[in-house]
Amino acid sequence: MILGDSLAQEALDTGSKAAATIDPHGTIRLAVTLPDGAVQHFERPPASTCTDWRATDLEAPGLGFAFNEPVTEQWGHALTLVAHNSLI
């Protein structure tokens, strides 16, 4: 499994809440809060598909990591559903 998929799986399996936003350029950003309080971020460019999600920053108390890892269609579809439900 690629790193982006592992990050998406962990976020979707254990996350307690999600918040999605769309920036002025149309990029969808999804933040998923993990049980330890860390927040895993994902983003997808405007006019893209489920195959275009990327795992980006992980913010945790006292530390952070910057990722730019692709997410496959399977996990991208799940991220799309979560993002859509978070925007409503």
ABEGO torsion letter per residue (X at the ends): XBAAAAAAAAAAAABABBBBBBBAAGBBBBBBBBAAGBBBBBBBBBGBBAAABBBBBBBBBGBBBBBBBBBBAAAAAAAAAAAAAAAX
